[in-house]
Amino acid sequence: MSNIVLAQAADAASNINPGLAAIGYGLGAIGPGIGVGLIWAAVINGTARQPEAQGKLMGIAWTTFVLTEVLALIGLVIYFIASNA
Protein backbone atom coordinates (compact mmCIF):
# COMPACT_ATOMS: atom_id res chain seq x y z
CA MET A 1 0.00 0.00 0.00
CA SER A 2 2.72 2.47 0.96
CA ASN A 3 4.70 1.69 -2.21
CA ILE A 4 1.70 2.69 -4.30
CA VAL A 5 1.35 5.96 -2.41
CA LEU A 6 5.06 6.71 -2.81
CA ALA A 7 4.92 5.93 -6.53
CA GLN A 8 1.96 8.27 -6.96
CA ALA A 9 3.74 11.03 -5.01
CA ALA A 10 6.88 10.63 -7.15
CA ASP A 11 4.78 10.79 -10.32
CA ALA A 12 3.00 13.92 -9.13
CA ALA A 13 6.31 15.58 -8.19
CA SER A 14 7.77 14.92 -11.63
CA ASN A 15 4.85 16.64 -13.38
CA ILE A 16 5.32 20.06 -11.77
CA ASN A 17 4.80 23.05 -14.00
CA PRO A 18 8.04 25.02 -14.64
CA GLY A 19 6.13 28.26 -14.04
CA LEU A 20 5.08 27.01 -10.64
CA ALA A 21 8.69 26.10 -9.88
CA ALA A 22 9.76 29.65 -10.81
CA ILE A 23 7.14 31.15 -8.49
CA GLY A 24 8.32 28.84 -5.73
CA TYR A 25 11.92 29.91 -6.20
CA GLY A 26 10.91 33.56 -6.23
CA LEU A 27 9.12 33.12 -2.93
CA GLY A 28 12.05 31.15 -1.57
CA ALA A 29 14.47 33.94 -2.48
CA ILE A 30 12.59 36.47 -0.35
CA GLY A 31 13.84 34.94 2.91
CA PRO A 32 17.56 35.13 2.12
CA GLY A 33 17.09 38.64 0.75
CA ILE A 34 15.53 39.82 4.00
CA GLY A 35 18.17 37.94 5.98
CA VAL A 36 21.05 39.63 4.16
CA GLY A 37 19.48 43.02 4.75
CA LEU A 38 19.10 42.33 8.46
CA ILE A 39 22.70 41.08 8.73
CA TRP A 40 24.25 44.19 7.21
CA ALA A 41 21.87 46.52 9.06
CA ALA A 42 23.03 44.95 12.33
CA VAL A 43 26.70 45.36 11.31
CA ILE A 44 26.19 49.02 10.46
CA ASN A 45 24.31 49.59 13.71
CA GLY A 46 26.94 47.78 15.77
CA THR A 47 29.80 49.62 14.09
CA ALA A 48 28.09 52.96 14.70
CA ARG A 49 27.67 52.12 18.39
CA GLN A 50 31.12 50.61 18.95
CA PRO A 51 33.61 51.36 16.15
CA GLU A 52 36.43 49.30 17.69
CA ALA A 53 34.36 46.11 17.26
CA GLN A 54 34.13 46.51 13.49
CA GLY A 55 36.64 43.75 12.70
CA LYS A 56 34.86 41.14 14.80
CA LEU A 57 31.46 42.22 13.47
CA MET A 58 32.61 41.98 9.86
CA GLY A 59 33.90 38.44 10.36
CA ILE A 60 30.60 37.33 11.85
CA ALA A 61 28.68 39.20 9.14
CA TRP A 62 30.53 37.52 6.26
CA THR A 63 30.03 34.09 7.82
CA THR A 64 26.29 34.57 8.29
CA PHE A 65 26.00 36.19 4.85
CA VAL A 66 27.49 33.07 3.24
CA LEU A 67 25.17 30.79 5.20
CA THR A 68 22.17 32.87 4.16
CA GLU A 69 23.16 32.87 0.50
CA VAL A 70 23.58 29.09 0.57
CA LEU A 71 19.84 28.91 1.22
CA ALA A 72 19.19 30.91 -1.95
CA LEU A 73 21.51 28.64 -3.94
CA ILE A 74 19.76 25.53 -2.61
CA GLY A 75 16.47 27.08 -3.75
CA LEU A 76 17.95 27.66 -7.20
CA VAL A 77 19.09 24.04 -7.45
CA ILE A 78 15.66 22.80 -6.38
CA TYR A 79 14.09 25.05 -9.02
CA PHE A 80 16.19 23.45 -11.76
CA ILE A 81 15.44 19.96 -10.46
CA ALA A 82 11.70 20.67 -10.31
CA SER A 83 11.47 22.38 -13.69
CA ASN A 84 13.49 19.78 -15.66
CA ALA A 85 12.24 16.60 -14.04
VEXMARVO-444615 format. One line per 10 residues: number of its first residue (from 1); their letters; for each residue x, y, z of N, C-alpha, C, O. Coordinates in Angstrom, 3 decimals. Atoms other than C-alpha are relative to their C-alpha. Layout:
NUM> A> X,Y,Z,X,Y,Z,X,Y,Z,X,Y,Z | ...
This chain:
1> MSNIVLAQAA> 0.820,-1.195,0.000,0.000,0.000,0.000,0.865,1.261,0.000,0.619,2.197,-0.760 | -0.821,-1.204,-0.084,2.716,2.473,0.960,0.857,0.180,-1.257,1.182,1.311,-1.617 | -0.757,-0.123,1.242,4.698,1.687,-2.209,-0.825,0.666,-1.090,-0.296,1.425,-1.902 | 0.888,-0.621,0.987,1.698,2.691,-4.302,-0.111,1.490,0.266,-0.074,2.296,-0.663 | 0.100,-1.415,-0.363,1.352,5.962,-2.414,1.293,0.733,-0.345,1.251,1.849,-0.862 | -1.282,-0.624,0.328,5.063,6.709,-2.811,0.186,0.142,-1.503,0.725,1.144,-1.972 | -0.106,-0.075,1.460,4.915,5.934,-6.526,-0.885,1.114,-0.542,-0.487,1.831,-1.460 | 0.886,-1.076,0.445,1.960,8.272,-6.958,0.578,1.369,0.360,0.475,2.309,-0.427 | -0.602,-1.267,-0.410,3.743,11.025,-5.013,1.184,0.346,-0.896,1.360,1.509,-1.257 | -1.144,-0.243,0.884,6.877,10.633,-7.153,-0.472,0.410,-1.385,0.139,1.271,-2.019
11> DAASNINPGL> 0.546,-0.354,1.308,4.782,10.791,-10.320,-0.552,1.419,0.016,-0.364,2.171,-0.940 | 0.557,-1.348,-0.109,3.002,13.922,-9.126,1.116,1.037,0.094,0.992,2.127,-0.464 | -1.110,-0.948,-0.144,6.308,15.584,-8.193,0.737,0.205,-1.311,1.300,1.275,-1.542 | -0.721,-0.140,1.266,7.772,14.922,-11.630,-0.801,0.765,-1.040,-0.254,1.142,-2.077 | 0.846,-0.717,0.953,4.854,16.641,-13.375,-0.264,1.437,0.424,-1.312,1.993,0.094 | 0.199,-1.377,-0.459,5.316,20.062,-11.770,0.196,0.956,-1.171,1.055,0.745,-2.026 | -0.075,-1.008,1.037,4.802,23.047,-13.999,1.252,0.863,0.214,1.496,1.295,1.341 | -1.187,-0.845,-0.183,8.043,25.020,-14.642,-0.339,1.406,0.494,0.446,2.014,1.221 | 0.414,-1.316,-0.495,6.134,28.256,-14.040,-0.244,-0.012,1.492,0.086,0.942,2.197 | 0.232,0.145,-1.428,5.077,27.009,-10.643,1.325,-0.119,0.750,1.463,0.399,1.858
21> AAIGYGLGAI> -1.328,0.112,-0.612,8.694,26.104,-9.879,0.666,1.372,0.078,1.348,1.672,1.058 | -0.586,-1.341,-0.012,9.756,29.653,-10.811,-0.635,0.867,1.084,0.055,1.632,1.757 | 0.676,-0.749,-1.070,7.140,31.146,-8.493,0.500,-0.474,1.361,0.723,0.336,2.261 | -0.504,0.537,-1.256,8.317,28.838,-5.729,1.403,0.488,0.311,1.712,0.798,1.461 | -1.349,-0.511,-0.230,11.923,29.909,-6.205,-0.037,1.481,0.347,0.704,1.940,1.217 | 0.123,-1.431,-0.309,10.909,33.560,-6.225,-0.423,0.229,1.439,0.106,1.109,2.117 | 0.425,-0.118,-1.397,9.115,33.121,-2.931,1.099,-0.461,0.953,1.267,0.093,2.039 | -1.089,0.488,-0.830,12.050,31.147,-1.571,1.176,0.958,0.071,1.960,0.899,1.019 | -1.108,-0.962,0.002,14.474,33.943,-2.482,-0.293,1.213,0.866,0.612,1.996,1.154 | 0.342,-1.144,-0.845,12.589,36.469,-0.351,0.674,-0.119,1.365,1.192,0.865,1.894
31> GPGIGVGLIW> -0.584,0.204,-1.328,13.840,34.944,2.908,1.475,0.347,0.068,1.872,1.127,0.933 | -1.412,-0.392,-0.029,17.562,35.128,2.117,0.225,1.486,-0.272,1.153,2.083,0.273 | -0.139,-1.436,0.263,17.086,38.643,0.746,-0.241,0.829,1.253,0.501,1.769,1.538 | 0.279,-0.699,-1.254,15.527,39.818,3.996,1.114,-0.277,1.006,1.541,0.621,1.731 | -1.058,0.351,-0.940,18.168,37.943,5.981,1.276,0.776,-0.238,1.910,1.235,0.712 | -1.223,-0.754,0.329,21.053,39.626,4.159,-0.158,1.458,0.417,0.771,2.062,0.951 | 0.245,-1.384,-0.420,19.477,43.024,4.751,0.102,0.174,1.503,0.669,1.157,1.981 | -0.066,-0.075,-1.462,19.103,42.330,8.459,1.435,-0.170,0.509,1.836,0.484,1.472 | -1.393,0.200,-0.413,22.697,41.082,8.733,0.792,1.295,-0.134,1.446,1.727,0.816 | -0.819,-1.196,0.213,24.250,44.190,7.215,-0.540,1.197,0.764,0.234,2.078,1.139
41> AAVINGTARQ> 0.546,-1.072,-0.838,21.866,46.518,9.059,0.530,-0.119,1.425,0.841,0.886,2.064 | -0.536,0.213,-1.349,23.035,44.947,12.328,1.481,0.358,0.060,1.941,0.898,1.066 | -1.426,-0.350,0.016,26.695,45.363,11.311,0.174,1.515,-0.001,1.006,2.049,0.733 | -0.093,-1.466,0.041,26.190,49.023,10.459,-0.376,0.596,1.353,0.287,1.508,1.846 | 0.437,-0.500,-1.301,24.308,49.593,13.706,1.051,-0.276,1.074,1.347,0.597,1.890 | -1.023,0.338,-0.986,26.940,47.779,15.769,1.271,0.803,-0.172,1.898,1.196,0.812 | -1.205,-0.794,0.263,29.803,49.624,14.094,-0.221,1.453,0.408,0.698,2.105,0.904 | 0.294,-1.378,-0.405,28.091,52.959,14.703,0.027,0.137,1.525,0.431,1.176,2.048 | 0.026,-0.054,-1.465,27.671,52.122,18.395,1.382,-0.255,0.612,1.738,0.348,1.624 | -1.300,0.363,-0.559,31.123,50.611,18.948,0.990,-0.216,-1.150,1.172,-1.346,-1.601
51> PEAQGKLMGI> -0.868,0.092,1.179,33.610,51.360,16.150,1.172,-0.969,0.157,1.625,-1.537,-0.836 | -1.151,0.889,-0.170,36.433,49.301,17.691,-0.366,-1.469,-0.195,0.529,-2.305,-0.318 | 0.433,1.390,0.201,34.360,46.109,17.264,-0.275,-0.310,-1.470,-0.825,-1.365,-1.786 | 0.327,0.193,1.415,34.131,46.507,13.489,0.620,-1.267,-0.582,-0.034,-1.965,-1.357 | -0.665,1.186,0.549,36.639,43.748,12.705,-0.713,-1.287,0.384,-0.925,-2.156,-0.461 | 0.705,1.192,-0.457,34.855,41.141,14.800,-1.400,-0.082,-0.629,-1.856,-1.160,-1.010 | 1.330,-0.017,0.601,31.458,42.221,13.469,0.036,-0.382,-1.474,-0.857,-1.077,-1.960 | -0.086,0.316,1.427,32.607,41.976,9.856,0.252,-1.488,-0.224,-0.288,-2.077,-1.161 | -0.229,1.444,0.124,33.900,38.439,10.359,-1.278,-0.799,0.207,-1.574,-1.726,-0.547 | 1.277,0.675,-0.258,30.596,37.332,11.851,-0.970,0.267,-1.141,-1.701,-0.628,-1.566
61> AWTTFVLTEV> 0.939,-0.361,1.073,28.681,39.200,9.138,0.276,-0.792,-1.272,-0.659,-1.281,-1.906 | -0.302,0.752,1.223,30.528,37.521,6.261,-0.366,-1.474,0.147,-0.836,-2.100,-0.803 | 0.351,1.404,-0.225,30.028,34.094,7.823,-1.502,-0.208,-0.121,-1.946,-1.132,-0.803 | 1.449,0.160,0.065,26.292,34.570,8.288,-0.544,0.364,-1.379,-1.555,-0.188,-1.813 | 0.407,-0.334,1.368,26.005,36.191,4.853,0.145,-1.220,-0.911,-0.743,-1.511,-1.712 | -0.228,1.194,0.823,27.491,33.074,3.244,-1.041,-1.076,0.318,-1.577,-1.709,-0.592 | 1.002,1.002,-0.372,25.166,30.792,5.202,-1.384,0.360,-0.540,-2.139,-0.517,-0.961 | 1.289,-0.443,0.519,22.170,32.872,4.156,-0.070,-0.171,-1.513,-1.102,-0.583,-2.043 | 0.003,0.136,1.455,23.165,32.871,0.502,-0.020,-1.463,-0.439,-0.504,-1.770,-1.528 | 0.080,1.422,0.321,23.579,29.090,0.565,-1.457,-0.430,-0.094,-1.802,-1.278,-0.916
71> LALIGLVIYF> 1.432,0.322,0.080,19.838,28.914,1.224,-0.575,0.404,-1.356,-1.375,-0.330,-1.936 | 0.476,-0.436,1.317,19.192,30.915,-1.952,0.525,-0.924,-1.099,-0.200,-1.227,-2.046 | -0.555,0.905,1.007,21.512,28.639,-3.943,-0.685,-1.368,0.039,-0.909,-1.980,-1.005 | 0.741,1.265,-0.102,19.756,25.530,-2.606,-1.364,0.153,-0.669,-1.826,-0.759,-1.354 | 1.279,-0.255,0.667,16.475,27.080,-3.746,0.136,0.012,-1.509,-0.744,-0.475,-2.218 | -0.238,-0.019,1.449,17.946,27.665,-7.201,0.198,-1.413,-0.538,-0.316,-1.746,-1.606 | -0.217,1.390,0.424,19.092,24.042,-7.445,-1.325,-0.765,-0.008,-1.600,-1.527,-0.934 | 1.299,0.677,-0.053,15.662,22.803,-6.383,-0.898,0.472,-1.131,-1.673,-0.317,-1.672 | 0.763,-0.504,1.140,14.093,25.051,-9.019,0.375,-0.743,-1.278,-0.503,-1.168,-2.029 | -0.416,0.701,1.214,16.194,23.448,-11.764,-0.401,-1.473,0.039,-0.767,-2.039,-0.991
81> IASNA> 0.416,1.401,-0.117,15.441,19.962,-10.457,-1.494,-0.115,-0.272,-1.928,-1.021,-0.984 | 1.458,0.087,0.138,11.704,20.667,-10.308,-0.455,0.358,-1.413,-1.425,-0.214,-1.910 | 0.463,-0.424,1.327,11.466,22.376,-13.693,0.457,-0.944,-1.117,-0.173,-0.977,-2.174 | -0.501,0.895,1.049,13.493,19.775,-15.659,-0.312,-1.461,0.244,0.072,-2.313,-0.557 | 0.265,1.410,-0.307,12.236,16.599,-14.036,-1.061,-0.597,-0.877,-1.389,-1.775,-0.735
